[in-house]
Amino acid sequence: MQSLEINVLGPLTVRLRSASIVPTAGKPRQILALLALRCGRVVPVSTLMEEVWGDAIPRSGATTLQTYVLQLRRLIAESLPSDSPWTAKDLLATSYNGYQLTATPCSFDLVEFNRLAVSGDAALEKCDPAAASKFLAQAMDLWRGQALMDVPMGRMLAMEVIGIEEARARVHQQRIIADLYLGKHAMLIPELRKLVAENPTDENISALLMIAFQRSGSAPRALQVFRDLRQALIRELGVEPSGRLQKLHQALLSNAADIPLRSIFSSEQRLAETV
């Protein structure tokens, strides 16, 4: 069965032969979301029950969970042709005291996102910012909103989503870094200002905006970004900017002609040696 489509980078969509198998009720939707994220792997009953009920699992939890699985299998069965060699129990299988979506997805936006992110990182390693920017921009274009934005969040899904959203933020920053290498300093300023407004204590984003301003000939505005960051860190976290941000600040105060990204972002590896 190669006709399963899974999308989690935004609202949840799971389609089998182009027919949606996403239930409308919240708890079955949670179960399907967790099974989809771990497609091809067994999700233990205990994990599914913890997702749905947390620490307040009712005595009827196992029976109720079976009911939710039956609802999902009913949706799967409705999408299968009458002559299908597969049954709903084949595609949503019971095994090892858990459940598993066994179909291999023909498309899965999270898998594609991770593939493009790896390609972008590899391009940065090879000193190819144009290719890196292309791959990383394609990865970001897969997003349609917050991950699983229409699914109720229990403990297990919340942990999954934190990791996915952190990966999104990292890829976004990597794409901006690639574009800085391509000389798109002024073009990046509006995007970075929005990100700084949304993340006032994120040192990486503020550093990128400082460098974009400096390379666009606006050192005073870069210094103001540092002052704003310092105020936000003291107000919200009670700490001063890190040593690398202090170093960037001093470079700006000394009117350094150009500040290499390697002085701020050690992860930029070989590219940073040349820019």
Secondary structure as UniProt FT lines:
FT   STRAND          4..7
FT   STRAND          13..16
FT   TURN            17..18
FT   STRAND          19..20
FT   HELIX           26..37
FT   TURN            38..40
FT   STRAND          43..44
FT   HELIX           45..53
FT   TURN            54..55
FT   TURN            59..60
FT   HELIX           61..79
FT   TURN            82..83
FT   HELIX           88..91
FT   STRAND          92..95
FT   TURN            96..97
FT   STRAND          98..101
FT   STRAND          105..108
FT   HELIX           109..125
FT   TURN            126..127
FT   HELIX           129..141
FT   TURN            147..150
FT   HELIX           155..181
FT   TURN            182..183
FT   HELIX           185..198
FT   TURN            200..201
FT   HELIX           203..215
FT   TURN            216..217
FT   HELIX           219..237
FT   HELIX           243..253
FT   TURN            254..255
FT   HELIX           261..263
FT   HELIX           266..268
FT   HELIX           269..274
//
